[in-house]
Amino acid sequence: MKVLVMAVAILGSSLLNTSAAKGNLDIKKELKKAIKFEDNQLKIEKNETAFVKVSFTLNELGEVEVLDMNYSDEEIKTQLLSKLAKMRVKQIDNQDKVYHYNFTFKKL
């Protein structure tokens, strides 16, 4: 039986910044494109849950600059950071905007 590893939820989004977006940047869509893990890529046990909470900004090149992190598993954090480092956002609305996301991973 195939074992799926999936990001169960991207729970938070810009918790501290409540202003309306000026452009049409859909950061959730960008994250879904960038953060994908294949079967058995994440080393967690069946029904085990791991999390990574991350706060970041986007620089002028559209690259993620991590400001703060909290996590339950060092290896999963490293893999997530690797995916975020490869992510490039073409349209940036506001370089000063801080994004807050909770990534939850569970092997089903």
N, CA, C and O atoms as a Tinker XYZ file with bonds, in Angstrom:
   432  protein
     1  N      0.848000   -1.184000    0.000000    73     2
     2  CA     0.000000    0.000000    0.000000    64     1     3
     3  C      0.886000    1.236000    0.000000    63     2     4     5
     4  O      1.862000    1.321000    0.746000    81     3
     5  N      0.540000    2.162000   -0.823000    73     3     6
     6  CA     1.316000    3.396000   -0.876000    64     5     7
     7  C      1.086000    4.216000    0.381000    63     6     8     9
     8  O     -0.021000    4.285000    0.916000    81     7
     9  N      2.137000    4.816000    0.821000    73     7    10
    10  CA     2.058000    5.695000    1.987000    64     9    11
    11  C      2.200000    7.125000    1.492000    63    10    12    13
    12  O      3.166000    7.465000    0.810000    81    11
    13  N      1.268000    7.922000    1.830000    73    11    14
    14  CA     1.286000    9.320000    1.417000    64    13    15
    15  C      1.803000   10.186000    2.539000    63    14    16    17
    16  O      1.447000   10.012000    3.704000    81    15
    17  N      2.633000   11.104000    2.171000    73    15    18
    18  CA     3.053000   12.132000    3.106000    64    17    19
    19  C      2.515000   13.428000    2.539000    63    18    20    21
    20  O      2.778000   13.765000    1.385000    81    19
    21  N      1.792000   14.127000    3.316000    73    19    22
    22  CA     1.195000   15.351000    2.793000    64    21    23
    23  C      1.236000   16.464000    3.817000    63    22    24    25
    24  O      1.256000   16.236000    5.026000    81    23
    25  N      1.247000   17.642000    3.303000    73    23    26
    26  CA     1.109000   18.791000    4.184000    64    25    27
    27  C     -0.383000   18.870000    4.501000    63    26    28    29
    28  O     -1.195000   19.181000    3.630000    81    27
    29  N     -0.730000   18.589000    5.735000    73    27    30
    30  CA    -2.122000   18.518000    6.119000    64    29    31
    31  C     -2.761000   19.899000    6.092000    63    30    32    33
    32  O     -3.907000   20.052000    5.669000    81    31
    33  N     -2.036000   20.877000    6.532000    73    31    34
    34  CA    -2.652000   22.198000    6.559000    64    33    35
    35  C     -1.593000   23.278000    6.549000    63    34    36    37
    36  O     -0.535000   23.152000    7.164000    81    35
    37  N     -1.901000   24.315000    5.852000    73    35    38
    38  CA    -1.136000   25.539000    5.983000    64    37    39
    39  C     -2.092000   26.461000    6.733000    63    38    40    41
    40  O     -2.956000   27.115000    6.150000    81    39
    41  N     -1.900000   26.484000    8.049000    73    39    42
    42  CA    -2.909000   27.071000    8.921000    64    41    43
    43  C     -2.870000   28.590000    9.006000    63    42    44    45
    44  O     -3.909000   29.242000    8.904000    81    43
    45  N     -1.713000   29.145000    9.188000    73    43    46
    46  CA    -1.644000   30.582000    9.426000    64    45    47
    47  C     -1.375000   31.338000    8.157000    63    46    48    49
    48  O     -0.799000   30.808000    7.206000    81    47
    49  N     -1.789000   32.558000    8.150000    73    47    50
    50  CA    -1.408000   33.410000    7.034000    64    49    51
    51  C     -1.416000   34.848000    7.499000    63    50    52    53
    52  O     -2.458000   35.420000    7.817000    81    51
    53  N     -0.251000   35.402000    7.528000    73    51    54
    54  CA    -0.094000   36.817000    7.859000    64    53    55
    55  C     -0.913000   37.207000    9.073000    63    54    56    57
    56  O     -1.792000   38.065000    8.995000    81    55
    57  N     -0.622000   36.577000   10.181000    73    55    58
    58  CA    -1.410000   36.818000   11.379000    64    57    59
    59  C     -1.295000   38.244000   11.892000    63    58    60    61
    60  O     -2.241000   38.772000   12.478000    81    59
    61  N     -0.146000   38.869000   11.678000    73    59    62
    62  CA     0.051000   40.203000   12.211000    64    61    63
    63  C     -0.290000   41.313000   11.227000    63    62    64    65
    64  O     -0.459000   42.466000   11.624000    81    63
    65  N     -0.390000   40.982000    9.976000    73    63    66
    66  CA    -0.629000   41.991000    8.959000    64    65    67
    67  C     -2.046000   41.851000    8.424000    63    66    68    69
    68  O     -2.350000   40.894000    7.713000    81    67
    69  N     -2.913000   42.795000    8.760000    73    67    70
    70  CA    -4.324000   42.683000    8.384000    64    69    71
    71  C     -4.721000   43.604000    7.247000    63    70    72    73
    72  O     -5.901000   43.690000    6.905000    81    71
    73  N     -3.758000   44.293000    6.657000    73    71    74
    74  CA    -4.106000   45.194000    5.563000    64    73    75
    75  C     -4.439000   44.406000    4.305000    63    74    76    77
    76  O     -3.957000   43.290000    4.109000    81    75
    77  N     -5.254000   44.990000    3.471000    73    75    78
    78  CA    -5.642000   44.332000    2.222000    64    77    79
    79  C     -4.468000   44.309000    1.258000    63    78    80    81
    80  O     -3.660000   45.237000    1.217000    81    79
    81  N     -4.390000   43.251000    0.495000    73    79    82
    82  CA    -3.302000   43.128000   -0.480000    64    81    83
    83  C     -3.516000   44.097000   -1.630000    63    82    84    85
    84  O     -4.636000   44.274000   -2.107000    81    83
    85  N     -2.426000   44.726000   -2.072000    73    83    86
    86  CA    -2.520000   45.677000   -3.170000    64    85    87
    87  C     -2.487000   44.978000   -4.518000    63    86    88    89
    88  O     -3.087000   45.451000   -5.483000    81    87
    89  N     -1.788000   43.855000   -4.586000    73    87    90
    90  CA    -1.671000   43.113000   -5.833000    64    89    91
    91  C     -2.467000   41.832000   -5.739000    63    90    92    93
    92  O     -3.421000   41.724000   -4.968000    81    91
    93  N     -2.059000   40.867000   -6.535000    73    91    94
    94  CA    -2.787000   39.616000   -6.506000    64    93    95
    95  C     -1.866000   38.436000   -6.198000    63    94    96    97
    96  O     -2.065000   37.349000   -6.741000    81    95
    97  N     -0.864000   38.625000   -5.340000    73    95    98
    98  CA     0.018000   37.549000   -4.926000    64    97    99
    99  C     -0.768000   36.557000   -4.077000    63    98   100   101
   100  O     -1.343000   36.923000   -3.052000    81    99
   101  N     -0.787000   35.315000   -4.506000    73    99   102
   102  CA    -1.432000   34.254000   -3.741000    64   101   103
   103  C     -0.330000   33.382000   -3.158000    63   102   104   105
   104  O      0.091000   32.405000   -3.777000    81   103
   105  N      0.134000   33.738000   -1.965000    73   103   106
   106  CA     1.271000   33.049000   -1.359000    64   105   107
   107  C      0.938000   31.594000   -1.061000    63   106   108   109
   108  O      1.823000   30.741000   -1.132000    81   107
   109  N     -0.310000   31.287000   -0.728000    73   107   110
   110  CA    -0.697000   29.897000   -0.473000    64   109   111
   111  C     -0.511000   29.056000   -1.735000    63   110   112   113
   112  O     -0.039000   27.921000   -1.668000    81   111
   113  N     -0.880000   29.613000   -2.872000    73   111   114
   114  CA    -0.720000   28.911000   -4.148000    64   113   115
   115  C      0.759000   28.690000   -4.451000    63   114   116   117
   116  O      1.141000   27.616000   -4.915000    81   115
   117  N      1.588000   29.689000   -4.196000    73   115   118
   118  CA     3.029000   29.574000   -4.419000    64   117   119
   119  C      3.634000   28.506000   -3.502000    63   118   120   121
   120  O      4.488000   27.729000   -3.929000    81   119
   121  N      3.191000   28.474000   -2.247000    73   119   122
   122  CA     3.699000   27.484000   -1.306000    64   121   123
   123  C      3.281000   26.070000   -1.706000    63   122   124   125
   124  O      4.075000   25.135000   -1.596000    81   123
   125  N      2.056000   25.909000   -2.165000    73   123   126
   126  CA     1.588000   24.587000   -2.581000    64   125   127
   127  C      2.390000   24.067000   -3.767000    63   126   128   129
   128  O      2.642000   22.866000   -3.870000    81   127
   129  N      2.795000   24.968000   -4.666000    73   127   130
   130  CA     3.621000   24.550000   -5.801000    64   129   131
   131  C      5.020000   24.142000   -5.339000    63   130   132   133
   132  O      5.587000   23.184000   -5.863000    81   131
   133  N      5.569000   24.844000   -4.385000    73   131   134
   134  CA     6.960000   24.629000   -3.967000    64   133   135
   135  C      7.123000   23.509000   -2.943000    63   134   136   137
   136  O      8.139000   22.814000   -2.945000    81   135
   137  N      6.135000   23.328000   -2.071000    73   135   138
   138  CA     6.270000   22.386000   -0.962000    64   137   139
   139  C      5.537000   21.094000   -1.291000    63   138   140   141
   140  O      4.359000   20.935000   -0.971000    81   139
   141  N      6.243000   20.181000   -1.930000    73   139   142
   142  CA     5.701000   18.860000   -2.243000    64   141   143
   143  C      6.739000   17.826000   -1.856000    63   142   144   145
   144  O      7.927000   17.978000   -2.141000    81   143
   145  N      6.273000   16.768000   -1.203000    73   143   146
   146  CA     7.154000   15.680000   -0.799000    64   145   147
   147  C      6.621000   14.384000   -1.395000    63   146   148   149
   148  O      5.421000   14.116000   -1.346000    81   147
   149  N      7.510000   13.595000   -1.950000    73   147   150
   150  CA     7.151000   12.307000   -2.529000    64   149   151
   151  C      7.018000   11.257000   -1.424000    63   150   152   153
   152  O      7.372000   11.500000   -0.270000    81   151
   153  N      6.497000   10.081000   -1.802000    73   151   154
   154  CA     6.362000    8.970000   -0.858000    64   153   155
   155  C      7.691000    8.686000   -0.175000    63   154   156   157
   156  O      8.738000    8.632000   -0.821000    81   155
   157  N      7.636000    8.511000    1.110000    73   155   158
   158  CA     8.783000    8.154000    1.948000    64   157   159
   159  C      9.918000    9.162000    1.928000    63   158   160   161
   160  O     11.018000    8.848000    2.382000    81   159
   161  N      9.687000   10.362000    1.417000    73   159   162
   162  CA    10.727000   11.391000    1.443000    64   161   163
   163  C     10.913000   11.940000    2.852000    63   162   164   165
   164  O     12.029000   12.278000    3.248000    81   163
   165  N      9.827000   12.027000    3.604000    73   163   166
   166  CA     9.903000   12.478000    4.992000    64   165   167
   167  C      9.975000   11.271000    5.905000    63   166   168   169
   168  O      9.184000   10.336000    5.777000    81   167
   169  N     10.902000   11.294000    6.805000    73   167   170
   170  CA    11.131000   10.150000    7.699000    64   169   171
   171  C     10.297000   10.279000    8.970000    63   170   172   173
   172  O     10.822000   10.572000   10.044000    81   171
   173  N      8.990000   10.055000    8.833000    73   171   174
   174  CA     8.117000   10.014000   10.008000    64   173   175
   175  C      7.342000    8.701000    9.962000    63   174   176   177
   176  O      7.109000    8.138000    8.892000    81   175
   177  N      6.956000    8.234000   11.119000    73   175   178
   178  CA     6.226000    6.977000   11.233000    64   177   179
   179  C      4.758000    7.171000   10.860000    63   178   180   181
   180  O      4.244000    8.289000   10.883000    81   179
   181  N      4.099000    6.084000   10.521000    73   179   182
   182  CA     2.676000    6.130000   10.181000    64   181   183
   183  C      1.887000    6.699000   11.360000    63   182   184   185
   184  O      2.112000    6.326000   12.512000    81   183
   185  N      0.976000    7.589000   11.060000    73   183   186
   186  CA     0.123000    8.291000   12.021000    64   185   187
   187  C      0.877000    9.252000   12.929000    63   186   188   189
   188  O      0.290000    9.813000   13.855000    81   187
   189  N      2.154000    9.449000   12.683000    73   187   190
   190  CA     2.937000   10.436000   13.423000    64   189   191
   191  C      2.741000   11.800000   12.763000    63   190   192   193
   192  O      2.592000   11.895000   11.545000    81   191
   193  N      2.742000   12.831000   13.565000    73   191   194
   194  CA     2.579000   14.191000   13.057000    64   193   195
   195  C      3.825000   14.997000   13.400000    63   194   196   197
   196  O      4.376000   14.888000   14.496000    81   195
   197  N      4.254000   15.806000   12.444000    73   195   198
   198  CA     5.368000   16.722000   12.663000    64   197   199
   199  C      4.926000   18.106000   12.210000    63   198   200   201
   200  O      4.050000   18.229000   11.354000    81   199
   201  N      5.522000   19.141000   12.775000    73   199   202
   202  CA     5.144000   20.496000   12.386000    64   201   203
   203  C      6.381000   21.366000   12.210000    63   202   204   205
   204  O      7.438000   21.117000   12.789000    81   203
   205  N      6.206000   22.389000   11.392000    73   203   206
   206  CA     7.192000   23.451000   11.245000    64   205   207
   207  C      6.412000   24.752000   11.174000    63   206   208   209
   208  O      5.565000   24.931000   10.298000    81   207
   209  N      6.698000   25.653000   12.095000    73   207   210
   210  CA     6.109000   26.998000   12.065000    64   209   211
   211  C      7.198000   27.931000   11.575000    63   210   212   213
   212  O      8.312000   27.924000   12.098000    81   211
   213  N      6.883000   28.726000   10.580000    73   211   214
   214  CA     7.900000   29.587000    9.981000    64   213   215
   215  C      7.338000   30.979000    9.724000    63   214   216   217
   216  O      6.189000   31.135000    9.310000    81   215
   217  N      8.159000   31.975000    9.973000    73   215   218
   218  CA     7.853000   33.367000    9.631000    64   217   219
   219  C      8.899000   33.797000    8.616000    63   218   220   221
   220  O     10.094000   33.579000    8.817000    81   219
   221  N      8.447000   34.411000    7.520000    73   219   222
   222  CA     9.382000   34.801000    6.479000    64   221   223
   223  C      8.903000   36.026000    5.717000    63   222   224   225
   224  O      7.734000   36.406000    5.783000    81   223
   225  N      9.825000   36.629000    5.001000    73   223   226
   226  CA     9.525000   37.714000    4.071000    64   225   227
   227  C     10.026000   37.285000    2.703000    63   226   228   229
   228  O     10.720000   36.277000    2.572000    81   227
   229  N      9.669000   38.053000    1.694000    73   227   230
   230  CA    10.165000   37.844000    0.335000    64   229   231
   231  C     11.063000   39.017000   -0.017000    63   230   232   233
   232  O     10.665000   40.172000    0.131000    81   231
   233  N     12.278000   38.727000   -0.484000    73   231   234
   234  CA    13.180000   39.814000   -0.855000    64   233   235
   235  C     12.880000   40.302000   -2.273000    63   234   236   237
   236  O     11.953000   39.812000   -2.917000    81   235
   237  N     13.664000   41.268000   -2.756000    73   235   238
   238  CA    13.402000   41.883000   -4.067000    64   237   239
   239  C     13.546000   40.895000   -5.224000    63   238   240   241
   240  O     13.039000   41.154000   -6.315000    81   239
   241  N     14.228000   39.765000   -5.004000    73   239   242
   242  CA    14.378000   38.737000   -6.042000    64   241   243
   243  C     13.281000   37.678000   -5.970000    63   242   244   245
   244  O     13.248000   36.756000   -6.785000    81   243
   245  N     12.389000   37.812000   -4.998000    73   243   246
   246  CA    11.311000   36.843000   -4.829000    64   245   247
   247  C     11.724000   35.618000   -4.037000    63   246   248   249
   248  O     11.026000   34.604000   -4.041000    81   247
   249  N     12.867000   35.709000   -3.354000    73   247   250
   250  CA    13.365000   34.601000   -2.549000    64   249   251
   251  C     12.849000   34.712000   -1.117000    63   250   252   253
   252  O     12.628000   35.807000   -0.599000    81   251
   253  N     12.665000   33.561000   -0.499000    73   251   254
   254  CA    12.202000   33.511000    0.883000    64   253   255
   255  C     13.364000   33.803000    1.824000    63   254   256   257
   256  O     14.439000   33.216000    1.703000    81   255
   257  N     13.136000   34.711000    2.757000    73   255   258
   258  CA    14.093000   35.002000    3.823000    64   257   259
   259  C     13.412000   34.663000    5.146000    63   258   260   261
   260  O     12.497000   35.359000    5.588000    81   259
   261  N     13.877000   33.583000    5.768000    73   259   262
   262  CA    13.278000   33.095000    7.004000    64   261   263
   263  C     13.678000   33.997000    8.163000    63   262   264   265
   264  O     14.856000   34.302000    8.352000    81   263
   265  N     12.687000   34.418000    8.932000    73   263   266
   266  CA    12.915000   35.266000   10.096000    64   265   267
   267  C     12.933000   34.460000   11.393000    63   266   268   269
   268  O     13.739000   34.724000   12.285000    81   267
   269  N     12.032000   33.466000   11.492000    73   267   270
   270  CA    11.902000   32.699000   12.723000    64   269   271
   271  C     11.301000   31.338000   12.401000    63   270   272   273
   272  O     10.500000   31.204000   11.476000    81   271
   273  N     11.698000   30.322000   13.178000    73   271   274
   274  CA    11.162000   28.977000   12.990000    64   273   275
   275  C     10.994000   28.277000   14.325000    63   274   276   277
   276  O     11.736000   28.519000   15.276000    81   275
   277  N     10.007000   27.411000   14.371000    73   275   278
   278  CA     9.802000   26.487000   15.469000    64   277   279
   279  C      9.411000   25.167000   14.812000    63   278   280   281
   280  O      8.638000   25.165000   13.855000    81   279
   281  N      9.931000   24.047000   15.308000    73   279   282
   282  CA     9.695000   22.781000   14.621000    64   281   283
   283  C      9.782000   21.622000   15.601000    63   282   284   285
   284  O     10.344000   21.740000   16.690000    81   283
   285  N      9.211000   20.497000   15.182000    73   283   286
   286  CA     9.231000   19.301000   16.016000    64   285   287
   287  C     10.254000   18.280000   15.542000    63   286   288   289
   288  O     10.582000   17.354000   16.284000    81   287
   289  N     10.767000   18.426000   14.324000    73   287   290
   290  CA    11.701000   17.452000   13.772000    64   289   291
   291  C     12.762000   18.172000   12.939000    63   290   292   293
   292  O     12.438000   18.878000   11.984000    81   291
   293  N     14.016000   17.988000   13.305000    73   291   294
   294  CA    15.134000   18.679000   12.649000    64   293   295
   295  C     15.235000   18.326000   11.158000    63   294   296   297
   296  O     15.458000   19.209000   10.330000    81   295
   297  N     15.073000   17.057000   10.816000    73   295   298
   298  CA    15.201000   16.631000    9.426000    64   297   299
   299  C     14.090000   17.221000    8.545000    63   298   300   301
   300  O     14.346000   17.658000    7.424000    81   299
   301  N     12.879000   17.227000    9.054000    73   299   302
   302  CA    11.760000   17.796000    8.295000    64   301   303
   303  C     11.956000   19.299000    8.136000    63   302   304   305
   304  O     11.672000   19.852000    7.074000    81   303
   305  N     12.436000   19.962000    9.180000    73   303   306
   306  CA    12.731000   21.395000    9.075000    64   305   307
   307  C     13.758000   21.652000    7.976000    63   306   308   309
   308  O     13.597000   22.573000    7.176000    81   307
   309  N     14.810000   20.841000    7.937000    73   307   310
   310  CA    15.855000   20.995000    6.931000    64   309   311
   311  C     15.302000   20.793000    5.526000    63   310   312   313
   312  O     15.635000   21.549000    4.614000    81   311
   313  N     14.466000   19.785000    5.345000    73   311   314
   314  CA    13.870000   19.525000    4.038000    64   313   315
   315  C     12.938000   20.657000    3.617000    63   314   316   317
   316  O     12.925000   21.050000    2.450000    81   315
   317  N     12.158000   21.183000    4.564000    73   315   318
   318  CA    11.267000   22.299000    4.251000    64   317   319
   319  C     12.073000   23.541000    3.880000    63   318   320   321
   320  O     11.727000   24.243000    2.930000    81   319
   321  N     13.140000   23.817000    4.620000    73   319   322
   322  CA    13.996000   24.962000    4.300000    64   321   323
   323  C     14.595000   24.834000    2.900000    63   322   324   325
   324  O     14.721000   25.822000    2.177000    81   323
   325  N     14.958000   23.627000    2.531000    73   323   326
   326  CA    15.503000   23.384000    1.200000    64   325   327
   327  C     14.474000   23.721000    0.116000    63   326   328   329
   328  O     14.812000   24.335000   -0.896000    81   327
   329  N     13.237000   23.324000    0.330000    73   327   330
   330  CA    12.163000   23.624000   -0.630000    64   329   331
   331  C     11.892000   25.126000   -0.672000    63   330   332   333
   332  O     11.706000   25.690000   -1.750000    81   331
   333  N     11.869000   25.779000    0.494000    73   331   334
   334  CA    11.628000   27.221000    0.534000    64   333   335
   335  C     12.756000   27.989000   -0.146000    63   334   336   337
   336  O     12.511000   29.016000   -0.778000    81   335
   337  N     13.988000   27.502000   -0.023000    73   335   338
   338  CA    15.138000   28.169000   -0.632000    64   337   339
   339  C     15.061000   28.135000   -2.165000    63   338   340   341
   340  O     15.586000   29.024000   -2.835000    81   339
   341  N     14.414000   27.120000   -2.707000    73   339   342
   342  CA    14.269000   26.996000   -4.164000    64   341   343
   343  C     13.077000   27.786000   -4.706000    63   342   344   345
   344  O     12.974000   28.008000   -5.912000    81   343
   345  N     12.186000   28.207000   -3.822000    73   343   346
   346  CA    10.974000   28.909000   -4.226000    64   345   347
   347  C     11.296000   30.319000   -4.713000    63   346   348   349
   348  O     12.077000   31.032000   -4.083000    81   347
   349  N     10.704000   30.718000   -5.819000    73   347   350
   350  CA    10.845000   32.073000   -6.359000    64   349   351
   351  C      9.455000   32.619000   -6.676000    63   350   352   353
   352  O      8.680000   31.997000   -7.403000    81   351
   353  N      9.157000   33.773000   -6.128000    73   351   354
   354  CA     7.877000   34.432000   -6.367000    64   353   355
   355  C      8.123000   35.553000   -7.358000    63   354   356   357
   356  O      8.964000   36.421000   -7.125000    81   355
   357  N      7.397000   35.540000   -8.456000    73   355   358
   358  CA     7.637000   36.518000   -9.518000    64   357   359
   359  C      7.021000   37.871000   -9.213000    63   358   360   361
   360  O      7.599000   38.910000   -9.534000    81   359
   361  N      5.853000   37.861000   -8.597000    73   359   362
   362  CA     5.173000   39.128000   -8.305000    64   361   363
   363  C      5.113000   39.344000   -6.804000    63   362   364   365
   364  O      4.439000   38.602000   -6.089000    81   363
   365  N      5.814000   40.355000   -6.329000    73   363   366
   366  CA     5.875000   40.649000   -4.903000    64   365   367
   367  C      5.065000   41.912000   -4.631000    63   366   368   369
   368  O      5.326000   42.963000   -5.217000    81   367
   369  N      4.093000   41.806000   -3.753000    73   367   370
   370  CA     3.248000   42.950000   -3.423000    64   369   371
   371  C      3.942000   43.915000   -2.465000    63   370   372   373
   372  O      3.895000   45.132000   -2.645000    81   371
   373  N      4.590000   43.348000   -1.441000    73   371   374
   374  CA     5.149000   44.174000   -0.384000    64   373   375
   375  C      6.323000   43.434000    0.250000    63   374   376   377
   376  O      6.134000   42.395000    0.882000    81   375
   377  N      7.523000   43.959000    0.085000    73   375   378
   378  CA     8.711000   43.304000    0.631000    64   377   379
   379  C      8.757000   43.345000    2.156000    63   378   380   381
   380  O      9.464000   42.545000    2.769000    81   379
   381  N      8.027000   44.249000    2.768000    73   379   382
   382  CA     8.033000   44.364000    4.222000    64   381   383
   383  C      7.020000   43.438000    4.892000    63   382   384   385
   384  O      7.007000   43.308000    6.116000    81   383
   385  N      6.178000   42.799000    4.094000    73   383   386
   386  CA     5.148000   41.933000    4.651000    64   385   387
   387  C      5.782000   40.670000    5.228000    63   386   388   389
   388  O      6.633000   40.045000    4.595000    81   387
   389  N      5.357000   40.305000    6.437000    73   387   390
   390  CA     5.841000   39.097000    7.092000    64   389   391
   391  C      4.731000   38.050000    7.017000    63   390   392   393
   392  O      3.589000   38.295000    7.406000    81   391
   393  N      5.100000   36.881000    6.506000    73   391   394
   394  CA     4.164000   35.766000    6.386000    64   393   395
   395  C      4.428000   34.780000    7.517000    63   394   396   397
   396  O      5.581000   34.490000    7.838000    81   395
   397  N      3.358000   34.264000    8.123000    73   395   398
   398  CA     3.445000   33.300000    9.215000    64   397   399
   399  C      2.668000   32.057000    8.788000    63   398   400   401
   400  O      1.468000   32.133000    8.525000    81   399
   401  N      3.342000   30.927000    8.721000    73   399   402
   402  CA     2.688000   29.689000    8.304000    64   401   403
   403  C      3.030000   28.547000    9.234000    63   402   404   405
   404  O      4.153000   28.432000    9.724000    81   403
   405  N      2.036000   27.703000    9.469000    73   403   406
   406  CA     2.200000   26.471000   10.229000    64   405   407
   407  C      2.033000   25.321000    9.249000    63   406   408   409
   408  O      0.953000   25.136000    8.687000    81   407
   409  N      3.075000   24.558000    9.043000    73   407   410
   410  CA     3.027000   23.386000    8.187000    64   409   411
   411  C      2.910000   22.169000    9.088000    63   410   412   413
   412  O      3.714000   21.990000   10.002000    81   411
   413  N      1.917000   21.336000    8.836000    73   411   414
   414  CA     1.726000   20.100000    9.599000    64   413   415
   415  C      1.851000   18.942000    8.638000    63   414   416   417
   416  O      1.188000   18.916000    7.601000    81   415
   417  N      2.698000   17.982000    8.975000    73   415   418
   418  CA     2.953000   16.827000    8.137000    64   417   419
   419  C      2.522000   15.575000    8.864000    63   418   420   421
   420  O      2.813000   15.394000   10.046000    81   419
   421  N      1.819000   14.703000    8.142000    73   419   422
   422  CA     1.356000   13.443000    8.745000    64   421   423
   423  C      1.447000   12.346000    7.704000    63   422   424   425
   424  O      1.027000   12.528000    6.561000    81   423
   425  N      1.990000   11.219000    8.095000    73   423   426
   426  CA     2.060000   10.077000    7.197000    64   425   427
   427  C      0.759000    9.289000    7.366000    63   426   428   429
   428  O      0.399000    8.884000    8.472000    81   427
   429  N      0.068000    9.083000    6.249000    73   427   430
   430  CA    -1.226000    8.363000    6.288000    64   429   431
   431  C     -1.065000    6.942000    5.812000    63   430   432
   432  O     -2.039000    6.189000    5.775000    81   431
